[in-house]
Amino acid sequence: MEWPEAKAGMPVSAAMWNKARAAVRALKVIAGHGVRVRPTPNGTVVSADIAPPPWVHPFKVSVSGNQATIVPGFVNTEEARIDGVPLSGTEKLPPPVLKWAQTKWDKEGRGYIALELTCDEDWILVKDKVEVVQVAYYDSEDGTAPPKGAGGNALAGGVPGLPGKRARFPLAMLRRRSSGRIDVFQIVQGDLNHRADPRDKASEIARHFFS
Amino acid sequence: MKPIPIPTISAAEWNAMRAAARAAKPLKGHGVRLHRDAAEGVTVHAEAHDNPRHPWQLSCRWRHDPKLLPARGEWVAAIEPGFVNGRDVTIRVRTDEGDVHPALTDEPAPEITFGAYRDPAAPAGLAAGNGGQIEQQAGEGYPAFFDTMGVRPSAKAGAVGAELEPERKRLIRAADVVLITPRLSTRQEVTVQNPATASQSVTISTVFVTDALRGAPSPHRIVTTAKHVPPREPDQLERLLGAYAEPQADEIKLATVYFVSPPDAPENAVPDATWSVHPRYFVFRNLNYATEAQIPDQPSEPITLRTGLIAGGADAIFAQLLATPNDTLNRLTAFLRGSRFGGMYWTPGMLGMSGVKRPTRAEPAQGSAGLDPAARRRQREAARARKQLDETPPLNPPFPFLKLAFDPWFFGIEADPKQPPA
């Protein structure tokens, strides 16, 4: 409803005034769901503060103490597992929870919830061998160095493999704070595809690519 | 309700009330949905933002610092942690003790400084027109969003100093936020033997350059710059001539941050606390990165000459004559491709949509090659490469799963992110 416009010398008719009154009435701010209104002489303050709903995506990690729950996700259409149990559970078993006795940290207070997968002799992903683990390093066994000959992951890119034709890809990074709090940084937000790029068929060295 | 008789209302008073009523009209803002009812008013619904903060998202603020003159402060930004190959990324932060390189996941969250700006509305340069007069080149421009804010229009090509829409007086500045991945690079050295003392031969060898890798504060870092200029890759002719080295880093622009001044800011003003900030993002997800050292192109086509002479017998002779050049060509092509370490970025697990982000290559401007055959050839190659990039399908990115003979596994970087470069 628009406020009617007047011109100099123009009489205000009853119709114009009623239009004006309706226009002002139409501007009244009414609080809806999740909104607070505070009238002031200069106007009405409208406030809204609604937390976004959680985004439940594949491989979403939630950490509580020394355990984590992971939303089911797939690698090459193969569902990831915890101790052999698919993340979505089975007919007999509920969805598993990843538990560990003591969190593994690197020297800077980083840890990872990571996928650990194994390839066969043809560097094809082995079914039932896509496990979720808690590790301090995803690109080496103990953090001292990447596997011999792998050269680190910064130069050639991708993820360097681990002995036994294994590879890890981090789902989330854990950071230990000085207060003891653990912050979780989600890295993967969807299902993954994996391919390996071996140096040669006889070698156990390969770059692993996730997309 | 009966109409109320009004003796006299001046037009000015009436229109002032009309303007006040118009100013009170609620408008849709961030996280709010409005339902207008002509009879009853406007219902405001708050809507939770369904897109939470994404990696690389910036939180800009003006940091007051009386020691920084003349502005007594600077614009800084905290960056929502993003990851490359699962690793967190560092930025450079100035401290009284010197520069440090904290990771984005550190606590408290480090902030990156905007130290230089460009004016995207300013002319790109000056050039001589056809009549010999000096003309300005068109400005870089900015998103149309800023038109509605009253930002001064971007310069148009033509007469110098032509003012467009003088009522738009807000200035605009911009800075780019760039992710840098240092990498191994190569250059070719061409040695021509002295024919007087040795047989006439040319040796082409590959030299590996590791300066950026050795001095890198971390495998991946973010910087701000006034304007990002993508590193230029040498073409194969330049490699053969040993005229150009590969860049020692791959780069991808994460965002451009625009700063808008209040009206009537001085012409050469730089952003201060009174300016508003508007980031524009180019990357919204975590990234993976790999060099293309192991991605071969299609094998080159051999040189053939089919004439059908002597009932086809001549073709066998020509094939025999061309065997040696073809072999050399293939080895040369493999050599050049095997020494190319340009990288690519892509997004893992992006809701099933795999996005490939190749680093943009710097290319000569259209029509600037003149009559130089080499420059014109490079321009054609750049156009072909650009067309190929444009045709890259958004799904099923080309996985780097094939390999060349060159072995890149003996090099690595394990620099400590906490340590500044030597």
Interface residues (C-beta under 8 A of the other chain):
Chain A: M1 W3 E5 A6 K7 A8 G9 M10 V12 A14 W17 N18 A20 A22 A23 V24 R25 A26 L27 K28 V29 I30 A31 G32 H33 G34 V35 V37 G43 T44 V46 A48 D49 I50 A51 P52 P53 W55 H57 P58 F59 G73 E108 R110 Y112 Y138 D139 A145 P146 G149 A150 G151 G152 N153 A154 L155 A156 G157 G158 V159 F169 P170 M173 R175 R177 S178 D183 F185 I187 V188 Q189 G190 D191 L192 N193 R195 A196 D197 R199 I205 R207 F209 F210 S211
Chain B: P3 I4 P5 I6 I9 A11 W14 N15 M17 R18 A21 R22 A24 K25 P26 G31 V32 H35 R36 D37 A38 A39 E40 G41 V42 T43 V44 H45 A46 E47 A48 H49 D50 P52 P81 F83 N85 G86 R87 D88 T105 D106 E107 T181 P182 R183 L184 L213 P219 H220 R285 N286 N288 Y289 A290 T291 A293 Q294 G343 W346 T347 P348 G349 M350 L351 G352 S354 P397 F399 P400 F401 L402 K403 D407 P408 W409 F410 F411 G412 I413 E414 K418
